[in-house]
Amino acid sequence: MHSWRQRFLMLGAALLLVSAALVAFGVIPLVRADAFPGAMPDSAVLAFWANVLFVLLVAAAAVASARLGSNHPTLRRVLAGVPGFLALALGLLLIDAAAAFSGHGAAMHGAVVALWVCVGLDVAAGIAMVVSAFMRRG
């Protein structure tokens, strides 16, 4: 039987995987085709791939934390809390991208909606992981 702490960590990891997939398969193709004057799709695509990579690394850290466990409460909190705060930060960084692309016309509305969904997923995952850091073992 898995503890609630492990379930919250795995939930956070699953939300992050959905967010990474949405950016990789929903946002990046739309951004690559952005024809707005002054847009730099090549650098934006590179930044989004970096976000996908970091989100996947944070999800892997959450899974490792859920599987590893520890008898030391401080170490257990660090192993769950750090990925949670990183997930929150990665989600908040996407707010800037969503705000920037909202002015690029109707062609980018799908990417903007997908980015806001990713912000919500990343923040929810971060909150779940931070909450898991303070749950009692068992």
Buried (B, 14 or more C-beta within 10 A) or exposed (E): EEBEBBBBBBBBBBBBBBBBBBBBEBBBEBBEEBEEEEBEBEEBBEBBEEBBEBBBBBBBBBBEBBEEBBEEEEEBBBBBBBBBBBBBBBBEBBBEBBEBBBEBEEEBEBBBBBBBBBBBBBBBBBBBBBBBBEBEEE
